[in-house]
Amino acid sequence: MSSTEQIQARPQTPSLAMLRTLGGVAMLSGLLVVLVFQWTQPLIEENKRIAIEQAVSRVIPGVVSKKDYILGPDGLFLADVPGAQGEKIYAAYNGDGKLQGIALEAAATGYQDVIRILYGYNQDCQCVTGIKVLKMAETPGLGDKIAFDPEFLENFKALDGRLNEQKSGLENAIVTVKHGSKREQWEIDSISGATISSKAIGRMINASGQRMFPLIIQHLDELRTGREN
């Protein structure tokens, strides 16, 4: 038998059959991905809800209950209102139903990745009352100190967030200063060796405060009574 006949005699895999097999594998893989997503999504959302509730209790003292809102230039809406535009905030109340403060999320780029926090704002003193890091990938032993360093966290016990006379923004921009040089109540004393991460916290709170604190004060009556406008 010639070499040409041997080549022709070799069994050939039909292209259509191969395509059907590959298509079936792809469809099965896609179906499994969708099923896994649908199964895990409620668990992820529930874990996120629990984490937020715990964080709210950390940044606002005396919290017993909270109500989720969307707050933006168009107004204050309950978080489950379809089509509401703005940022999500968490109004926190004590056992008597009195507004204890507002918790807000903020984010900025740190040394390695985006840092995301939840922080508390007290409407009476117009000040930040605490922060809780929700997500970060900072250097262990250095940048990650923003999450647990007692001296750094002390900055946020009563960080000045007063509004200007026009109620359009902060009276003083919230800034992070060199470690040991804090002189004003709106300044954040940075962590030595973790300046970039410390400055990220200052930038995100300042940007969030400039934008959100005027809206909170504008809708303070609705927030106190736990209703939307």
TALINGI-V856939 format. One record per pair of residues at least 12 apart in sequence whose ideal C-beta (glycine too) atoms are under 8 Angstrom apart, sorted by sequence separation. I is the first residue (numbers start at 1). J is the second residue. If there is no record, write none. Layout:
i: [I I]
j: [J J]
This chain:
i: [68 72 73 74 90 105 119 160 172 174 175 176 177 178 179 53 72 73 89 90 105 106 118 119 133 161 173 174 175 176 177 179 188 70 72 89 90 104 117 118 133 160 172 174 176 188 70 71 72 89 103 104 117 159 171 70 71 103 117 118 170 179 70 71 87 88 103 104 116 117 178 188 70 71 87 102 103 115 116 69 70 101 102 116 176 68 69 101 115 116 68 69 101 102 114 115 68 69 100 101 114 131 176 67 68 113 115 130 176 66 67 99 113 160 66 112 113 131 160 161 176 66 67 110 112 130 159 160 176 65 66 110 111 112 129 130 155 158 159 175 176 65 92 101 110 111 128 129 174 63 64 105 129 159 63 64 128 63 64 112 115 127 128 174 175 60 62 111 127 156 174 110 125 127 128 155 173 56 126 127 155 126 127 174 56 126 170 63 66 119 126 152 173 52 62 63 151 152 61 152 170 60 121 151 170 60 169 59 60 149 60 170 59 169 146 169 128 145 152 159 168 56 167 55 146 161 145 163 167 142 143 146 163 167 142 145 146 161 143 144 143 163 139 142 146 138 127 59 138 59 60 59 136 56 60 55 56 52 61 60 59 60 131 59 58 59 59 58 131 55 128 55 128 115 51 111 117 111 115 110 111 115 119 110 117 126 121 111 115 119 110 109 121 126 108 121 108 123 123 108 121 108 107 123 106 106 108 123 106 106 104 104 102 102 89 99 87 99 98 89 99 97 91 93 91 76 71 73 72 76 71 75 71 76 76 81 71 78 77 76 77 75 76 69 75 67 69]
j: [80 84 85 86 102 117 131 172 184 186 187 188 189 190 191 66 85 86 102 103 118 119 131 132 146 174 186 187 188 189 190 192 201 84 86 103 104 118 131 132 147 174 186 188 190 202 85 86 87 104 118 119 132 174 186 86 87 119 133 134 186 195 87 88 104 105 120 121 133 134 195 205 88 89 105 120 121 133 134 88 89 120 121 135 195 88 89 121 135 136 89 90 122 123 135 136 90 91 122 123 136 153 198 90 91 136 138 153 199 90 91 123 137 184 91 137 138 156 185 186 201 92 93 136 138 156 185 186 202 92 93 137 138 139 156 157 182 185 186 202 203 93 120 129 138 139 156 157 202 92 93 134 158 188 93 94 158 94 95 143 146 158 159 205 206 92 94 143 159 188 206 143 158 160 161 188 206 90 160 161 189 161 162 209 92 162 206 100 103 156 163 189 210 90 100 101 189 190 100 191 209 100 161 191 210 101 210 101 102 191 103 213 103 213 191 214 174 191 198 205 214 103 214 103 194 209 194 213 217 193 194 197 214 218 194 197 198 213 196 197 197 217 194 197 201 194 185 118 197 119 120 120 197 118 122 118 120 118 129 129 129 130 201 130 130 131 132 132 205 132 205 134 209 197 134 194 201 196 200 196 197 201 205 197 204 213 209 200 204 208 200 200 212 217 200 213 201 216 217 203 216 204 204 220 204 205 207 223 207 208 208 212 216 223 212 223 212 224 224 216 226 226 223 226 226 215 212 215 215 219 215 219 216 222 223 228 219 228 228 228 229 228 229 223 229 226 228]
